Amino acid sequence: MRAILLTAALLPLVALGARALAADAPPSPPPGAGLDLINQRCAFCHNSAQIFSQHKSAAAWAATVDQMANRGAEVSPEEMKTIVDYLSKNYGAPEQDTAATPPHN
């Protein structure tokens, strides 16, 4: 009887812990041709956390992909564009709120 009561008392705590872990887990990357190429061409050297935890402008993503190609990543120019477009769309730099920034005099 005690084991049943103890189990019943612990179940809500286990559920809370599972929810907390799920909330901390990063969302899965959106599907698309860019993700497929990243998995094929980039995951050889980088894990997904290294890639998808960053948020860069399109120009910065293009520079990063170009740098990786110069270091030996086997990607065509068309594939590079697809990867940059995907990363810029899904992992772009947060837009700055220019309305909240007063102009400099």
JOMO-V967518 format. One record per helix or strand. SS is the DSSP state (A for helix, B for strand). FROM is the first residue (numbers start at 0). TO is the last residue. If there is no record, write none. Layout:
BEGIN
SS_FROM_TO / SS_FROM_TO
END
This chain:
BEGIN
A_1_23 / A_32_41 / A_47_51 / B_55_55 / A_57_69 / A_76_90 / B_91_91 / A_97_99
END
